[in-house]
């Protein structure tokens, strides 16, 4: 499939998401999620709170939080190499401001997935299924990412989280 056909298919999917899942209340929630996830700030704050409140596992929380920060940084690095512009099409309504014009991968999906994997392991809760789909969907509802951006971001976040868990296990031996 040609790149233009892929882009057209992604734009159709993005437009369909906005038409289907775009009432004002959903957009407001998506904007709140966007603010929470901007520069991974919400996840970094939660990880720091975990480190402060869970003294016996402070080190684990700090390692997990560092993993989230690394995941966010990795997504920014990939964005600067790939340089894919954000969606710009009359069929897509951009519903929130962004800190850059770069789209691939979604840093929100990357940091959210890393946080869900790493914090979920510490809390013994399946956070990936609860946190990742809403954040990924919010990026589409807001019209700032193509579907492949959020998929790639989630895969990158999961890979960084897996690496962070391996490093953490090795350092505790």
Backbone torsions as a table, in degrees:
resi	resn	phi	psi	omega
1	UNK	NA	133.6	-179.5
2	UNK	-70.1	153.5	-178.8
3	UNK	-57.3	-38.8	179.8
4	UNK	-65.9	-34.5	177.6
5	UNK	-69.2	-39.3	177.9
6	UNK	-63.6	-46.9	179.4
7	UNK	-59.5	-44.0	179.5
8	UNK	-62.5	-41.3	178.9
9	UNK	-65.1	-40.9	178.8
10	UNK	-66.8	-39.2	177.4
11	UNK	-64.3	-39.2	176.7
12	UNK	-62.9	-43.6	179.1
13	UNK	-64.0	-43.9	179.9
14	UNK	-62.0	-45.1	178.2
15	UNK	-63.1	-40.8	178.4
16	UNK	-63.5	-41.0	177.1
17	UNK	-61.0	-46.3	-178.8
18	UNK	-62.5	-38.7	179.2
19	UNK	-69.8	-35.7	-173.7
20	UNK	-86.3	-39.5	-172.7
21	UNK	-120.7	43.0	-173.6
22	UNK	-125.1	24.2	177.4
23	UNK	-65.2	158.7	-175.1
24	UNK	-51.1	-39.3	-179.5
25	UNK	-64.4	-40.0	179.2
26	UNK	-67.3	-40.6	178.9
27	UNK	-63.0	-41.2	178.0
28	UNK	-61.2	-44.7	177.7
29	UNK	-62.9	-44.1	179.7
30	UNK	-61.0	-38.7	177.7
31	UNK	-65.7	-39.3	176.1
32	UNK	-63.2	-41.6	177.5
33	UNK	-64.6	-37.7	178.5
34	UNK	-61.9	-45.5	178.7
35	UNK	-62.1	-45.0	179.1
36	UNK	-58.5	-41.7	-175.0
37	UNK	-87.5	-6.1	-177.2
38	UNK	-59.3	124.7	-177.5
39	UNK	56.5	24.0	-179.5
40	UNK	62.6	15.5	-172.3
41	UNK	-57.2	-44.3	-179.7
42	UNK	-63.0	-42.6	179.6
43	UNK	-67.6	-39.3	178.7
44	UNK	-65.9	-37.9	177.2
45	UNK	-65.4	-42.4	178.8
46	UNK	-65.5	-40.3	177.4
47	UNK	-63.9	-40.2	177.0
48	UNK	-64.6	-41.5	177.0
49	UNK	-61.5	-41.8	176.8
50	UNK	-58.8	-42.4	179.7
51	UNK	-65.3	-36.6	-179.3
52	UNK	-75.9	-35.0	-174.3
53	UNK	-90.9	-26.4	-177.0
54	UNK	-109.7	72.9	-174.5
55	UNK	-55.6	-41.5	-179.5
56	UNK	-61.0	-26.1	-178.8
57	UNK	-117.0	28.2	-177.9
58	UNK	-53.9	-47.5	-178.7
59	UNK	-59.6	-43.0	179.8
60	UNK	-62.7	-40.7	177.9
61	UNK	-65.0	-40.8	179.8
62	UNK	-66.7	-39.5	177.0
63	UNK	-64.8	-42.9	178.8
64	UNK	-63.2	-42.8	179.3
65	UNK	-65.2	-39.1	175.0
66	UNK	-63.1	-36.6	176.7
67	UNK	-62.7	-39.6	177.1
68	UNK	-64.6	-44.1	179.2
69	UNK	-62.5	-41.4	179.0
70	UNK	-64.4	-41.9	179.1
71	UNK	-60.2	-45.0	178.8
72	UNK	-60.7	-46.4	179.1
73	UNK	-61.3	-39.1	178.3
74	UNK	-62.6	-40.9	-179.8
75	UNK	-65.7	-37.4	177.4
76	UNK	-65.6	-41.7	177.4
77	UNK	-60.7	-44.5	178.9
78	UNK	-64.5	-42.0	177.3
79	UNK	-54.0	-44.3	-176.2
80	UNK	-70.5	-26.0	176.7
81	UNK	-81.1	-47.7	-175.2
82	UNK	-73.5	-42.9	176.7
83	UNK	59.8	36.5	176.9
84	UNK	-76.3	126.3	178.7
85	UNK	-71.9	154.8	177.5
86	UNK	-67.5	162.2	178.4
87	UNK	-55.3	135.4	178.4
88	UNK	-144.5	91.5	-175.7
89	UNK	-153.5	143.7	179.7
90	UNK	-59.0	-23.7	-179.5
91	UNK	-78.5	-8.9	-176.9
92	UNK	-118.1	126.4	177.2
93	UNK	-96.2	121.1	175.7
94	UNK	-83.3	121.3	-170.2
95	UNK	-113.7	10.9	179.3
96	UNK	-159.0	152.0	175.2
97	UNK	-77.5	158.4	179.8
98	UNK	-132.6	152.6	-179.4
99	UNK	-76.0	-13.3	178.1
100	UNK	-148.7	171.7	177.8
101	UNK	-95.6	5.9	-176.5
102	UNK	-93.4	143.9	-169.2
103	UNK	-115.8	-34.0	-169.2
104	UNK	-110.1	123.0	-3.7
105	UNK	-89.7	173.6	175.8
106	UNK	-72.7	117.2	177.9
107	UNK	-67.3	-32.4	177.5
108	UNK	-63.2	-44.7	178.6
109	UNK	-66.3	-36.6	179.9
110	UNK	-64.1	-54.1	-176.2
111	UNK	-69.4	-34.3	178.5
112	UNK	-66.2	-42.6	178.9
113	UNK	-65.0	-44.9	178.3
114	UNK	-59.6	-45.4	179.4
115	UNK	-63.4	-42.8	-179.0
116	UNK	-63.0	-41.9	179.2
117	UNK	-67.8	-50.5	-173.1
118	UNK	-73.3	-46.5	179.5
119	UNK	-72.3	-35.0	177.1
120	UNK	-60.7	-38.4	178.0
121	UNK	-65.0	-39.3	179.5
122	UNK	-69.1	-34.7	-177.7
123	UNK	-92.4	-4.4	-177.1
124	UNK	56.1	45.1	180.0
125	UNK	-131.8	143.1	179.0
126	UNK	-80.5	72.8	-174.3
127	UNK	-73.5	-22.8	-177.9
128	UNK	-57.6	-48.9	-177.5
129	UNK	-65.9	-25.3	-177.0
130	UNK	-89.2	-36.9	-171.8
131	UNK	-98.9	-38.5	-171.3
132	UNK	-70.0	-50.4	-178.6
133	UNK	-57.3	-44.5	179.0
134	UNK	-63.7	-39.4	179.4
135	UNK	-67.0	-43.5	179.2
136	UNK	-61.2	-46.3	179.3
137	UNK	-62.6	-37.1	-179.6
138	UNK	-60.8	-33.9	-179.6
139	UNK	-67.4	-31.9	177.2
140	UNK	-77.9	-43.7	178.0
141	UNK	-56.6	-38.5	-179.0
142	UNK	-80.7	-9.2	175.4
143	UNK	73.8	24.1	-176.0
144	UNK	-105.9	-2.7	179.2
145	UNK	-144.7	150.2	169.1
146	UNK	-79.0	157.0	176.9
147	UNK	-54.7	-39.7	-179.6
148	UNK	-65.4	-26.2	177.3
149	UNK	-63.8	-43.7	-177.5
150	UNK	-75.0	-34.7	176.3
151	UNK	-64.1	-48.1	179.7
152	UNK	-62.5	-40.4	178.0
153	UNK	-61.6	-43.2	178.9
154	UNK	-64.6	-40.8	178.0
155	UNK	-64.5	-42.0	177.8
156	UNK	-63.8	-44.2	178.4
157	UNK	-61.3	-41.0	178.5
158	UNK	-65.7	-40.2	179.9
159	UNK	-66.0	-44.2	178.8
160	UNK	-64.6	-41.7	178.8
161	UNK	-62.3	-41.0	177.9
162	UNK	-62.3	-42.6	177.0
163	UNK	-63.4	-42.5	179.0
164	UNK	-63.1	-38.4	178.6
165	UNK	-66.6	-39.2	177.6
166	UNK	-64.0	-44.8	179.2
167	UNK	-61.4	-43.9	-179.2
168	UNK	-63.2	-42.1	179.6
169	UNK	-65.1	-41.6	179.7
170	UNK	-64.7	-38.5	-176.3
171	UNK	-76.2	-13.9	178.4
172	UNK	-95.0	-5.0	-180.0
173	UNK	-78.8	NA	NA
